[in-house]
Amino acid sequence: IFLSKISNLFANYVVKLLIGMYAGPSAVSYFSVPQKLLGAFGGILSNAASTLMPYVSTLKSEGRRGAIDNILVRTSFIFSAVTIPIALTISIYSKEILQLWLNESFAREAWLVLTLTCISATIGSFTTIPNQVVLGLGNSRLLGHFSILTVIAYLVFLPVLTKYYLLDGAAYGLLAASLLLVLYVIQKSTKTLGVSTLYYLKIVFLPHLFPLVMFLIINCLIVSFLEVMDLQKLFIGIMMAGLYYLFLWVNNKKEILEALNNNC
C-alpha cells in the first residue's frame, strides 16, 4: 500500500513539478484543472471500490473462493460500465467542457490534456478492482510489484516526454504508463486468482464493443460537422452517454442484477 501511494505521488505531484520545470509555472494550471475535474469523478469510484478489500477478505476466511471469482469478474464489468461512457463523453467533449466551465483561451491550451489524462485515468482504473481483490486475499506483494513497475514507467516516460513536448508530453507520459501496465496487471491478477484472463476480458469488455464503436462514430461526426453551440454539442453527447448506459442495461440486465445482489 505504501508503494502504491508513492506511485500516486508521481501521477499527482511529480508530473506538476516537471511541467513547471520545463514549461514554466503558468503551464501547471493547464494540467491541474483537468486533473481536478477527473479526480472528483475518480475519487467516488475509488472509494466505492475500496470496500471490496475487506469483503473479499471475509469471503476468503469463510472458504468461499468461487464467490471471490464472481466478485472479480462481475464487479469489474459494473466498474467498466459506469466508467467508460462518461469517460468517453469527457474525452470527446473536453474542449466544450472547458469552454463552458472556464473560457475559450483556457480550453484551447488544456483540452488535449483533459482528453489524454481522461483516457489514461480510465485505462488505469481498470486495475482498481483486480488490485482490491488481490489485496483482500492478502497478496500485498503482488500489489507492491505493480506499484514498483508503475513508478519505473513514470520515471521512463514522464521526464523525457515532458522535456520535449512540455504540457502535452506530460499527459502522453501518463497515457503511455497506463497502456504499458494495464494488461500486465489484469493478467497477473487473474492468474493469481485462477481465472482465465480471456474469460475476464470477454465478460468485462466485450459488451462494450458495439456501443463504444457507435458512440465514437456518432459523437465524432457531431463534433466535426454539426454547426451548433458548445452547450448543445455537450447536451447531445450526454444524451448519447445515456443511450450507451441504456444499451448496456438492456443487454446485460441479468448479469448486472446478479452482480449487484451478490456484492450488496
C-alpha positions as CSV (number, residue, x, y, z in Angstrom):
1,I,0.0,0.0,0.0
2,F,2.9,2.3,0.8
3,L,4.4,1.7,-2.6
4,S,1.1,2.3,-4.3
5,K,0.9,5.7,-2.5
6,I,4.4,6.5,-4.0
7,S,3.2,5.7,-7.5
8,N,0.2,8.1,-6.9
9,L,2.6,10.7,-5.8
10,F,4.2,10.6,-9.2
11,A,0.9,10.9,-11.0
12,N,-0.4,13.7,-8.9
13,Y,2.6,15.8,-7.9
14,V,5.9,14.9,-9.6
15,V,4.3,15.4,-13.0
16,K,3.4,19.0,-12.0
17,L,7.0,19.7,-10.8
18,L,8.2,18.5,-14.2
19,I,5.7,20.7,-16.1
20,G,6.7,23.7,-14.0
21,M,10.4,22.9,-14.7
22,Y,10.2,22.6,-18.4
23,A,7.1,24.6,-19.4
24,G,7.0,27.2,-16.7
25,P,4.8,27.8,-13.6
26,S,1.9,29.1,-15.7
27,A,1.5,25.8,-17.5
28,V,0.9,23.9,-14.3
29,S,-2.7,25.2,-14.1
30,Y,-3.5,23.8,-17.6
31,F,-2.7,20.4,-16.1
32,S,-4.1,20.8,-12.6
33,V,-7.6,21.9,-13.6
34,P,-8.3,18.9,-15.9
35,Q,-6.8,16.6,-13.2
36,K,-9.1,18.1,-10.5
37,L,-12.1,17.6,-12.7
38,L,-11.2,13.9,-13.3
39,G,-10.2,13.5,-9.6
40,A,-13.8,14.3,-8.5
41,F,-15.3,11.5,-10.6
42,G,-12.4,9.0,-10.0
43,G,-12.4,9.6,-6.3
44,I,-16.1,8.4,-6.0
45,L,-15.3,5.2,-7.9
46,S,-12.1,4.6,-6.0
47,N,-13.8,5.0,-2.6
48,A,-16.6,2.6,-3.7
49,A,-14.1,0.0,-4.9
50,S,-12.1,0.1,-1.7
51,T,-14.9,-1.7,0.1
52,L,-14.0,-4.8,-1.8
53,M,-10.8,-5.5,0.1
54,P,-12.4,-6.3,3.5
55,Y,-15.3,-8.1,1.8
56,V,-13.0,-10.3,-0.2
57,S,-11.0,-11.0,3.0
58,T,-14.2,-12.1,4.7
59,L,-15.1,-14.4,1.8
60,K,-11.7,-15.9,1.9
61,S,-11.9,-16.6,5.7
62,E,-15.2,-18.4,5.0
63,G,-13.7,-20.5,2.3
64,R,-16.0,-19.1,-0.4
65,R,-13.4,-18.9,-3.2
66,G,-15.9,-19.3,-6.0
67,A,-17.7,-16.2,-4.8
68,I,-14.4,-14.3,-5.0
69,D,-14.0,-15.2,-8.6
70,N,-17.5,-14.0,-9.3
71,I,-16.9,-10.7,-7.4
72,L,-13.8,-10.1,-9.5
73,V,-15.4,-10.6,-12.9
74,R,-18.9,-9.1,-12.3
75,T,-17.7,-6.1,-10.3
76,S,-15.1,-5.3,-12.9
77,F,-17.9,-5.3,-15.5
78,I,-20.0,-2.9,-13.5
79,F,-17.0,-0.7,-12.8
80,S,-16.2,-0.5,-16.6
81,A,-19.9,0.0,-17.4
82,V,-20.1,3.0,-15.1
83,T,-16.7,4.4,-16.1
84,I,-16.4,4.1,-19.9
85,P,-19.5,6.1,-21.2
86,I,-18.8,9.1,-19.0
87,A,-15.0,8.9,-19.7
88,L,-15.7,8.9,-23.5
89,T,-18.0,11.9,-23.1
90,I,-15.4,13.9,-21.3
91,S,-12.6,12.9,-23.7
92,I,-14.6,13.8,-26.9
93,Y,-16.1,17.0,-25.5
94,S,-13.1,18.1,-23.5
95,K,-12.9,21.4,-25.3
96,E,-16.5,22.2,-25.0
97,I,-16.5,21.4,-21.3
98,L,-13.6,23.7,-20.6
99,Q,-15.0,26.5,-22.7
100,L,-18.3,26.4,-20.8
101,W,-16.6,25.9,-17.4
102,L,-13.7,28.5,-17.8
103,N,-13.1,30.2,-21.2
104,E,-12.1,29.7,-24.7
105,S,-8.4,30.7,-24.1
106,F,-8.0,28.1,-21.4
107,A,-9.8,25.4,-23.3
108,R,-7.6,26.0,-26.3
109,E,-4.5,25.2,-24.2
110,A,-5.9,22.5,-22.0
111,W,-8.4,20.4,-24.0
112,L,-5.9,17.9,-25.2
113,V,-4.5,17.5,-21.7
114,L,-8.0,16.8,-20.4
115,T,-8.6,14.2,-23.2
116,L,-5.3,12.4,-22.7
117,T,-5.5,12.4,-18.9
118,C,-9.1,11.2,-19.0
119,I,-8.1,8.3,-21.3
120,S,-5.1,7.3,-19.2
121,A,-7.1,7.6,-15.9
122,T,-9.8,5.4,-17.4
123,I,-7.3,2.8,-18.6
124,G,-5.5,2.9,-15.2
125,S,-8.9,2.5,-13.4
126,F,-9.3,-1.0,-14.9
127,T,-6.7,-2.2,-12.5
128,T,-8.7,-1.0,-9.5
129,I,-10.9,-4.0,-9.0
130,P,-8.2,-6.6,-9.5
131,N,-5.9,-4.8,-7.1
132,Q,-8.6,-4.6,-4.4
133,V,-9.4,-8.3,-4.8
134,V,-5.7,-9.3,-4.7
135,L,-5.2,-7.2,-1.6
136,G,-8.3,-8.8,0.0
137,L,-6.7,-12.2,-0.5
138,G,-3.6,-11.0,1.4
139,N,-1.3,-10.9,-1.6
140,S,0.1,-7.5,-0.9
141,R,3.5,-8.4,-2.5
142,L,1.8,-8.6,-5.9
143,L,0.3,-5.1,-5.4
144,G,3.8,-3.9,-4.4
145,H,5.2,-5.3,-7.7
146,F,2.6,-3.4,-9.7
147,S,3.4,-0.2,-7.9
148,I,7.1,-0.5,-8.5
149,L,6.6,-1.1,-12.2
150,T,4.3,1.9,-12.3
151,V,7.0,4.1,-10.7
152,I,9.5,2.8,-13.2
153,A,7.2,3.6,-16.1
154,Y,6.7,7.1,-14.8
155,L,10.4,7.6,-14.4
156,V,11.0,6.4,-18.0
157,F,8.2,8.3,-19.8
158,L,7.4,11.5,-17.8
159,P,10.8,13.3,-17.7
160,V,11.6,12.6,-21.4
161,L,8.2,13.4,-22.9
162,T,7.6,16.4,-20.7
163,K,11.0,17.9,-21.6
164,Y,10.4,17.6,-25.4
165,Y,6.6,18.0,-25.6
166,L,6.0,20.1,-22.5
167,L,2.4,20.1,-21.3
168,D,1.0,17.6,-23.8
169,G,4.1,15.4,-23.3
170,A,3.3,15.0,-19.6
171,A,-0.2,13.8,-20.5
172,Y,1.2,11.5,-23.1
173,G,3.6,10.1,-20.4
174,L,0.8,9.2,-18.1
175,L,-1.1,7.6,-21.0
176,A,2.0,5.5,-22.0
177,A,2.5,4.3,-18.5
178,S,-1.2,3.3,-18.2
179,L,-1.2,1.4,-21.6
180,L,2.0,-0.4,-20.7
181,L,0.8,-1.7,-17.3
182,V,-2.9,-2.4,-17.5
183,L,-2.9,-5.7,-19.4
184,Y,0.1,-6.9,-17.2
185,V,-1.8,-6.1,-14.0
186,I,-5.0,-7.8,-15.3
187,Q,-3.1,-10.9,-16.5
188,K,-1.2,-11.3,-13.2
189,S,-4.2,-10.7,-11.1
190,T,-6.5,-13.2,-12.9
191,K,-3.6,-15.8,-12.9
192,T,-3.2,-15.4,-9.2
193,L,-7.0,-15.9,-8.7
194,G,-7.1,-18.8,-11.1
195,V,-9.5,-17.0,-13.5
196,S,-8.9,-17.2,-17.3
197,T,-7.7,-13.8,-18.5
198,L,-9.5,-14.2,-21.8
199,Y,-12.7,-15.0,-19.9
200,Y,-12.2,-12.0,-17.7
201,L,-11.7,-9.7,-20.8
202,K,-14.7,-11.2,-22.6
203,I,-17.1,-10.6,-19.7
204,V,-15.8,-7.2,-18.7
205,F,-15.1,-5.5,-22.0
206,L,-16.8,-7.4,-24.9
207,P,-20.3,-5.9,-24.0
208,H,-18.8,-2.5,-24.8
209,L,-17.7,-3.3,-28.3
210,F,-20.8,-2.3,-30.3
211,P,-22.0,0.7,-28.2
212,L,-18.4,2.0,-27.9
213,V,-17.9,1.9,-31.7
214,M,-21.2,3.6,-32.4
215,F,-20.7,6.2,-29.6
216,L,-17.3,7.2,-31.1
217,I,-18.6,7.4,-34.7
218,I,-21.7,9.4,-33.9
219,N,-20.1,11.8,-31.5
220,C,-17.1,12.4,-33.7
221,L,-19.5,13.3,-36.5
222,I,-21.3,15.6,-34.2
223,V,-18.1,17.4,-33.1
224,S,-16.8,17.6,-36.7
225,F,-19.8,18.6,-38.7
226,L,-22.7,19.7,-36.6
227,E,-22.9,23.5,-36.5
228,V,-24.4,24.1,-33.1
229,M,-23.3,25.8,-29.9
230,D,-20.9,24.1,-27.4
231,L,-23.7,23.6,-24.9
232,Q,-25.8,21.9,-27.5
233,K,-23.0,19.6,-28.5
234,L,-22.3,18.7,-24.9
235,F,-26.0,18.0,-24.3
236,I,-26.1,15.7,-27.3
237,G,-23.0,14.0,-26.0
238,I,-24.6,13.4,-22.6
239,M,-27.7,12.0,-24.3
240,M,-25.5,9.6,-26.2
241,A,-23.9,8.5,-23.0
242,G,-27.3,7.9,-21.6
243,L,-28.1,5.7,-24.6
244,Y,-24.8,3.8,-24.0
245,Y,-25.9,3.1,-20.4
246,L,-29.3,2.0,-21.6
247,F,-27.8,-0.4,-24.2
248,L,-25.6,-2.0,-21.5
249,W,-28.6,-2.3,-19.1
250,V,-30.9,-3.9,-21.7
251,N,-28.3,-6.4,-23.0
252,N,-26.8,-7.3,-19.6
253,K,-29.6,-6.8,-17.2
254,K,-29.5,-10.3,-15.7
255,E,-25.7,-10.1,-15.1
256,I,-25.8,-6.6,-13.6
257,L,-28.6,-7.5,-11.2
258,E,-26.8,-10.7,-10.2
259,A,-23.6,-8.8,-9.5
260,L,-25.3,-6.1,-7.6
261,N,-27.2,-8.6,-5.4
262,N,-24.1,-10.6,-4.7
263,N,-22.0,-7.6,-3.9
264,C,-24.5,-5.9,-1.7
